[in-house]
Amino acid sequence: MLDIFKLNYNKKNEKKIINSQEKHEKHYPSGTREWNNSIYVFNNNSLNLIPQVTILAIKLIKSYFNLYSYKLEREIRTSRLLLRLRRLSSHKIYVSNGEFKHTNNRVIITLYLFNRQKFNYDKKIIKSFYKSWWNQELLIKRWDILFKRQQLIESKALQSLDKLNRKKITLINKIESHTNKEILNYKNLTKYLAIFHKKLLKKSLDKYFLYRCNQQLIDINKSKFNYNYLQFLKKYLEKIYNKNVEFNLVNLRRFYLNSDILSESITMKIRKNRRKILKYLNILKRKVKTHNKKNLYYQLILNKLNINLDKKFLERLVLKDIKYKHVTGFRIEASGRLTRRYTASRSISKLRYKGNLLNIDSSYRGLSSVLLKGNLKSNLQFTKLNSKTRIGSFGIKGWVSSN
């Protein structure tokens, strides 16, 4: 029997010998990471209302971050934006599904946010006003530069008026000889010059007023994250839960760092125009940046910080032990009534993926890892959404892996 076991023994199946440095404890995520709600109560009947209450709370939170100023946006836009198109627009603050941690007297709500709206406003201002101002120091001095530009416009207008005053006689003859009725009404030269001055200033200051409107919209966007306005949302949530509510807001630099935001962004585009589904999926694949090797992003942060300690020591002590700090892959699957024509045809499915969804610790290093919800890996984020079109409904599944 011993000889048979030796024959079946294969060196490939031999477990890797792990050094003492590579050994580490298992990473156990929080309960909210697994079930989105972490709660313990003595009465089991009180758990029946939690799924419905969480849906209501997420709706309230998303409606709060979707608030907008109608007057300011009306001044910027030439045409009115329909409410249906506003809901499908990507010009918004994306909010993930909340993670709720319940205690005896309070609820801690963790939200992941991607502020696409602020990015669009900043890009619009830079494109229209600061095309050549790429340096941050110049952007800080933008008020002085705008004030100087305004003074230049006024000085040029005054110079042109002085030239007109010197040549009064020729100007009066031209006005009297002109056939237009509007100009004949301005026989008084001083009145004509004053109106000319107003028109010149109005044309020159249009961009300045647009800049002020955009700046006010940015301030409104920032105020949504301030406690002075969050307290009104907090009151409604406290009435629902009958507990104190605390917010833990996490701002993301990229939209693909959370699977909820990634799936929501692609569903809105498909609902707007499902004929371009392959184009949207290919663009999404290009935008998502995966890192199969060591992520070098945190090294750039350390270079910007003025720290007296050794950078290698900080990297080895703090950043090396952080789990799941960079994205290694994603997968998007869309299935349903996604045909181009308005016919009740069969459902189709489209798939795009990039990178790898495997857990490096368990798949390559031979280390044990934790499973979530029975079969979901701890390094994966999974989202399942559904939406409707005029033809029918469709669903989207999204996975984002990090290591």
Secondary structure as a PSIPRED ss2 file (coil, helix, strand):
# PSIPRED VFORMAT (PSIPRED V4.0)

   1 M C   1.000  0.000  0.000
   2 L H   0.000  1.000  0.000
   3 D H   0.000  1.000  0.000
   4 I H   0.000  1.000  0.000
   5 F H   0.000  1.000  0.000
   6 K H   0.000  1.000  0.000
   7 L H   0.000  1.000  0.000
   8 N H   0.000  1.000  0.000
   9 Y C   1.000  0.000  0.000
  10 N C   1.000  0.000  0.000
  11 K H   0.000  1.000  0.000
  12 K H   0.000  1.000  0.000
  13 N H   0.000  1.000  0.000
  14 E C   1.000  0.000  0.000
  15 K C   1.000  0.000  0.000
  16 K C   1.000  0.000  0.000
  17 I C   1.000  0.000  0.000
  18 I C   1.000  0.000  0.000
  19 N C   1.000  0.000  0.000
  20 S C   1.000  0.000  0.000
  21 Q C   1.000  0.000  0.000
  22 E C   1.000  0.000  0.000
  23 K C   1.000  0.000  0.000
  24 H C   1.000  0.000  0.000
  25 E C   1.000  0.000  0.000
  26 K C   1.000  0.000  0.000
  27 H C   1.000  0.000  0.000
  28 Y C   1.000  0.000  0.000
  29 P C   1.000  0.000  0.000
  30 S C   1.000  0.000  0.000
  31 G H   0.000  1.000  0.000
  32 T H   0.000  1.000  0.000
  33 R H   0.000  1.000  0.000
  34 E H   0.000  1.000  0.000
  35 W H   0.000  1.000  0.000
  36 N C   1.000  0.000  0.000
  37 N E   0.000  0.000  1.000
  38 S E   0.000  0.000  1.000
  39 I C   1.000  0.000  0.000
  40 Y C   1.000  0.000  0.000
  41 V C   1.000  0.000  0.000
  42 F C   1.000  0.000  0.000
  43 N C   1.000  0.000  0.000
  44 N H   0.000  1.000  0.000
  45 N H   0.000  1.000  0.000
  46 S H   0.000  1.000  0.000
  47 L H   0.000  1.000  0.000
  48 N C   1.000  0.000  0.000
  49 L C   1.000  0.000  0.000
  50 I H   0.000  1.000  0.000
  51 P H   0.000  1.000  0.000
  52 Q H   0.000  1.000  0.000
  53 V H   0.000  1.000  0.000
  54 T H   0.000  1.000  0.000
  55 I H   0.000  1.000  0.000
  56 L H   0.000  1.000  0.000
  57 A H   0.000  1.000  0.000
  58 I H   0.000  1.000  0.000
  59 K H   0.000  1.000  0.000
  60 L H   0.000  1.000  0.000
  61 I H   0.000  1.000  0.000
  62 K H   0.000  1.000  0.000
  63 S H   0.000  1.000  0.000
  64 Y H   0.000  1.000  0.000
  65 F H   0.000  1.000  0.000
  66 N C   1.000  0.000  0.000
  67 L C   1.000  0.000  0.000
  68 Y C   1.000  0.000  0.000
  69 S C   1.000  0.000  0.000
  70 Y H   0.000  1.000  0.000
  71 K H   0.000  1.000  0.000
  72 L H   0.000  1.000  0.000
  73 E H   0.000  1.000  0.000
  74 R H   0.000  1.000  0.000
  75 E H   0.000  1.000  0.000
  76 I H   0.000  1.000  0.000
  77 R C   1.000  0.000  0.000
  78 T C   1.000  0.000  0.000
  79 S C   1.000  0.000  0.000
  80 R C   1.000  0.000  0.000
  81 L C   1.000  0.000  0.000
  82 L C   1.000  0.000  0.000
  83 L H   0.000  1.000  0.000
  84 R H   0.000  1.000  0.000
  85 L H   0.000  1.000  0.000
  86 R H   0.000  1.000  0.000
  87 R H   0.000  1.000  0.000
  88 L H   0.000  1.000  0.000
  89 S C   1.000  0.000  0.000
  90 S C   1.000  0.000  0.000
  91 H C   1.000  0.000  0.000
  92 K C   1.000  0.000  0.000
  93 I E   0.000  0.000  1.000
  94 Y E   0.000  0.000  1.000
  95 V E   0.000  0.000  1.000
  96 S C   1.000  0.000  0.000
  97 N C   1.000  0.000  0.000
  98 G C   1.000  0.000  0.000
  99 E E   0.000  0.000  1.000
 100 F E   0.000  0.000  1.000
 101 K E   0.000  0.000  1.000
 102 H E   0.000  0.000  1.000
 103 T C   1.000  0.000  0.000
 104 N C   1.000  0.000  0.000
 105 N C   1.000  0.000  0.000
 106 R E   0.000  0.000  1.000
 107 V E   0.000  0.000  1.000
 108 I E   0.000  0.000  1.000
 109 I E   0.000  0.000  1.000
 110 T E   0.000  0.000  1.000
 111 L E   0.000  0.000  1.000
 112 Y E   0.000  0.000  1.000
 113 L E   0.000  0.000  1.000
 114 F E   0.000  0.000  1.000
 115 N E   0.000  0.000  1.000
 116 R H   0.000  1.000  0.000
 117 Q H   0.000  1.000  0.000
 118 K H   0.000  1.000  0.000
 119 F H   0.000  1.000  0.000
 120 N H   0.000  1.000  0.000
 121 Y H   0.000  1.000  0.000
 122 D H   0.000  1.000  0.000
 123 K H   0.000  1.000  0.000
 124 K H   0.000  1.000  0.000
 125 I H   0.000  1.000  0.000
 126 I H   0.000  1.000  0.000
 127 K H   0.000  1.000  0.000
 128 S H   0.000  1.000  0.000
 129 F H   0.000  1.000  0.000
 130 Y C   1.000  0.000  0.000
 131 K C   1.000  0.000  0.000
 132 S C   1.000  0.000  0.000
 133 W C   1.000  0.000  0.000
 134 W C   1.000  0.000  0.000
 135 N C   1.000  0.000  0.000
 136 Q H   0.000  1.000  0.000
 137 E H   0.000  1.000  0.000
 138 L H   0.000  1.000  0.000
 139 L H   0.000  1.000  0.000
 140 I H   0.000  1.000  0.000
 141 K C   1.000  0.000  0.000
 142 R H   0.000  1.000  0.000
 143 W H   0.000  1.000  0.000
 144 D H   0.000  1.000  0.000
 145 I H   0.000  1.000  0.000
 146 L H   0.000  1.000  0.000
 147 F H   0.000  1.000  0.000
 148 K H   0.000  1.000  0.000
 149 R H   0.000  1.000  0.000
 150 Q H   0.000  1.000  0.000
 151 Q H   0.000  1.000  0.000
 152 L H   0.000  1.000  0.000
 153 I H   0.000  1.000  0.000
 154 E H   0.000  1.000  0.000
 155 S H   0.000  1.000  0.000
 156 K H   0.000  1.000  0.000
 157 A H   0.000  1.000  0.000
 158 L H   0.000  1.000  0.000
 159 Q H   0.000  1.000  0.000
 160 S H   0.000  1.000  0.000
 161 L H   0.000  1.000  0.000
 162 D H   0.000  1.000  0.000
 163 K H   0.000  1.000  0.000
 164 L H   0.000  1.000  0.000
 165 N H   0.000  1.000  0.000
 166 R H   0.000  1.000  0.000
 167 K C   1.000  0.000  0.000
 168 K H   0.000  1.000  0.000
 169 I H   0.000  1.000  0.000
 170 T H   0.000  1.000  0.000
 171 L H   0.000  1.000  0.000
 172 I H   0.000  1.000  0.000
 173 N H   0.000  1.000  0.000
 174 K H   0.000  1.000  0.000
 175 I H   0.000  1.000  0.000
 176 E H   0.000  1.000  0.000
 177 S H   0.000  1.000  0.000
 178 H C   1.000  0.000  0.000
 179 T C   1.000  0.000  0.000
 180 N C   1.000  0.000  0.000
 181 K H   0.000  1.000  0.000
 182 E H   0.000  1.000  0.000
 183 I H   0.000  1.000  0.000
 184 L H   0.000  1.000  0.000
 185 N C   1.000  0.000  0.000
 186 Y C   1.000  0.000  0.000
 187 K C   1.000  0.000  0.000
 188 N C   1.000  0.000  0.000
 189 L H   0.000  1.000  0.000
 190 T H   0.000  1.000  0.000
 191 K H   0.000  1.000  0.000
 192 Y H   0.000  1.000  0.000
 193 L H   0.000  1.000  0.000
 194 A H   0.000  1.000  0.000
 195 I H   0.000  1.000  0.000
 196 F H   0.000  1.000  0.000
 197 H H   0.000  1.000  0.000
 198 K H   0.000  1.000  0.000
 199 K H   0.000  1.000  0.000
 200 L H   0.000  1.000  0.000
 201 L H   0.000  1.000  0.000
 202 K H   0.000  1.000  0.000
 203 K H   0.000  1.000  0.000
 204 S H   0.000  1.000  0.000
 205 L C   1.000  0.000  0.000
 206 D H   0.000  1.000  0.000
 207 K H   0.000  1.000  0.000
 208 Y H   0.000  1.000  0.000
 209 F H   0.000  1.000  0.000
 210 L H   0.000  1.000  0.000
 211 Y H   0.000  1.000  0.000
 212 R H   0.000  1.000  0.000
 213 C H   0.000  1.000  0.000
 214 N H   0.000  1.000  0.000
 215 Q H   0.000  1.000  0.000
 216 Q H   0.000  1.000  0.000
 217 L H   0.000  1.000  0.000
 218 I H   0.000  1.000  0.000
 219 D H   0.000  1.000  0.000
 220 I H   0.000  1.000  0.000
 221 N H   0.000  1.000  0.000
 222 K H   0.000  1.000  0.000
 223 S H   0.000  1.000  0.000
 224 K C   1.000  0.000  0.000
 225 F C   1.000  0.000  0.000
 226 N C   1.000  0.000  0.000
 227 Y H   0.000  1.000  0.000
 228 N H   0.000  1.000  0.000
 229 Y H   0.000  1.000  0.000
 230 L H   0.000  1.000  0.000
 231 Q H   0.000  1.000  0.000
 232 F H   0.000  1.000  0.000
 233 L H   0.000  1.000  0.000
 234 K H   0.000  1.000  0.000
 235 K H   0.000  1.000  0.000
 236 Y H   0.000  1.000  0.000
 237 L H   0.000  1.000  0.000
 238 E H   0.000  1.000  0.000
 239 K H   0.000  1.000  0.000
 240 I H   0.000  1.000  0.000
 241 Y H   0.000  1.000  0.000
 242 N C   1.000  0.000  0.000
 243 K C   1.000  0.000  0.000
 244 N E   0.000  0.000  1.000
 245 V E   0.000  0.000  1.000
 246 E E   0.000  0.000  1.000
 247 F E   0.000  0.000  1.000
 248 N E   0.000  0.000  1.000
 249 L E   0.000  0.000  1.000
 250 V E   0.000  0.000  1.000
 251 N E   0.000  0.000  1.000
 252 L C   1.000  0.000  0.000
 253 R C   1.000  0.000  0.000
 254 R C   1.000  0.000  0.000
 255 F H   0.000  1.000  0.000
 256 Y H   0.000  1.000  0.000
 257 L H   0.000  1.000  0.000
 258 N C   1.000  0.000  0.000
 259 S H   0.000  1.000  0.000
 260 D H   0.000  1.000  0.000
 261 I H   0.000  1.000  0.000
 262 L H   0.000  1.000  0.000
 263 S H   0.000  1.000  0.000
 264 E H   0.000  1.000  0.000
 265 S H   0.000  1.000  0.000
 266 I H   0.000  1.000  0.000
 267 T H   0.000  1.000  0.000
 268 M H   0.000  1.000  0.000
 269 K H   0.000  1.000  0.000
 270 I H   0.000  1.000  0.000
 271 R H   0.000  1.000  0.000
 272 K H   0.000  1.000  0.000
 273 N C   1.000  0.000  0.000
 274 R H   0.000  1.000  0.000
 275 R H   0.000  1.000  0.000
 276 K H   0.000  1.000  0.000
 277 I H   0.000  1.000  0.000
 278 L H   0.000  1.000  0.000
 279 K H   0.000  1.000  0.000
 280 Y H   0.000  1.000  0.000
 281 L H   0.000  1.000  0.000
 282 N H   0.000  1.000  0.000
 283 I H   0.000  1.000  0.000
 284 L H   0.000  1.000  0.000
 285 K H   0.000  1.000  0.000
 286 R H   0.000  1.000  0.000
 287 K H   0.000  1.000  0.000
 288 V C   1.000  0.000  0.000
 289 K C   1.000  0.000  0.000
 290 T C   1.000  0.000  0.000
 291 H C   1.000  0.000  0.000
 292 N C   1.000  0.000  0.000
 293 K C   1.000  0.000  0.000
 294 K C   1.000  0.000  0.000
 295 N C   1.000  0.000  0.000
 296 L C   1.000  0.000  0.000
 297 Y H   0.000  1.000  0.000
 298 Y H   0.000  1.000  0.000
 299 Q H   0.000  1.000  0.000
 300 L H   0.000  1.000  0.000
 301 I H   0.000  1.000  0.000
 302 L H   0.000  1.000  0.000
 303 N H   0.000  1.000  0.000
 304 K H   0.000  1.000  0.000
 305 L C   1.000  0.000  0.000
 306 N C   1.000  0.000  0.000
 307 I C   1.000  0.000  0.000
 308 N C   1.000  0.000  0.000
 309 L C   1.000  0.000  0.000
 310 D C   1.000  0.000  0.000
 311 K H   0.000  1.000  0.000
 312 K H   0.000  1.000  0.000
 313 F H   0.000  1.000  0.000
 314 L H   0.000  1.000  0.000
 315 E H   0.000  1.000  0.000
 316 R H   0.000  1.000  0.000
 317 L H   0.000  1.000  0.000
 318 V C   1.000  0.000  0.000
 319 L H   0.000  1.000  0.000
 320 K H   0.000  1.000  0.000
 321 D H   0.000  1.000  0.000
 322 I C   1.000  0.000  0.000
 323 K C   1.000  0.000  0.000
 324 Y C   1.000  0.000  0.000
 325 K C   1.000  0.000  0.000
 326 H C   1.000  0.000  0.000
 327 V E   0.000  0.000  1.000
 328 T E   0.000  0.000  1.000
 329 G E   0.000  0.000  1.000
 330 F E   0.000  0.000  1.000
 331 R E   0.000  0.000  1.000
 332 I E   0.000  0.000  1.000
 333 E E   0.000  0.000  1.000
 334 A E   0.000  0.000  1.000
 335 S E   0.000  0.000  1.000
 336 G E   0.000  0.000  1.000
 337 R C   1.000  0.000  0.000
 338 L C   1.000  0.000  0.000
 339 T C   1.000  0.000  0.000
 340 R C   1.000  0.000  0.000
 341 R C   1.000  0.000  0.000
 342 Y C   1.000  0.000  0.000
 343 T C   1.000  0.000  0.000
 344 A C   1.000  0.000  0.000
 345 S C   1.000  0.000  0.000
 346 R C   1.000  0.000  0.000
 347 S C   1.000  0.000  0.000
 348 I E   0.000  0.000  1.000
 349 S E   0.000  0.000  1.000
 350 K E   0.000  0.000  1.000
 351 L E   0.000  0.000  1.000
 352 R E   0.000  0.000  1.000
 353 Y E   0.000  0.000  1.000
 354 K E   0.000  0.000  1.000
 355 G E   0.000  0.000  1.000
 356 N C   1.000  0.000  0.000
 357 L C   1.000  0.000  0.000
 358 L C   1.000  0.000  0.000
 359 N C   1.000  0.000  0.000
 360 I H   0.000  1.000  0.000
 361 D H   0.000  1.000  0.000
 362 S H   0.000  1.000  0.000
 363 S H   0.000  1.000  0.000
 364 Y C   1.000  0.000  0.000
 365 R C   1.000  0.000  0.000
 366 G C   1.000  0.000  0.000
 367 L C   1.000  0.000  0.000
 368 S C   1.000  0.000  0.000
 369 S C   1.000  0.000  0.000
 370 V C   1.000  0.000  0.000
 371 L E   0.000  0.000  1.000
 372 L E   0.000  0.000  1.000
 373 K C   1.000  0.000  0.000
 374 G C   1.000  0.000  0.000
 375 N C   1.000  0.000  0.000
 376 L E   0.000  0.000  1.000
 377 K E   0.000  0.000  1.000
 378 S C   1.000  0.000  0.000
 379 N C   1.000  0.000  0.000
 380 L E   0.000  0.000  1.000
 381 Q E   0.000  0.000  1.000
 382 F E   0.000  0.000  1.000
 383 T E   0.000  0.000  1.000
 384 K E   0.000  0.000  1.000
 385 L E   0.000  0.000  1.000
 386 N E   0.000  0.000  1.000
 387 S E   0.000  0.000  1.000
 388 K E   0.000  0.000  1.000
 389 T C   1.000  0.000  0.000
 390 R C   1.000  0.000  0.000
 391 I C   1.000  0.000  0.000
 392 G C   1.000  0.000  0.000
 393 S E   0.000  0.000  1.000
 394 F E   0.000  0.000  1.000
 395 G E   0.000  0.000  1.000
 396 I E   0.000  0.000  1.000
 397 K E   0.000  0.000  1.000
 398 G E   0.000  0.000  1.000
 399 W E   0.000  0.000  1.000
 400 V E   0.000  0.000  1.000
 401 S E   0.000  0.000  1.000
 402 S E   0.000  0.000  1.000
 403 N C   1.000  0.000  0.000
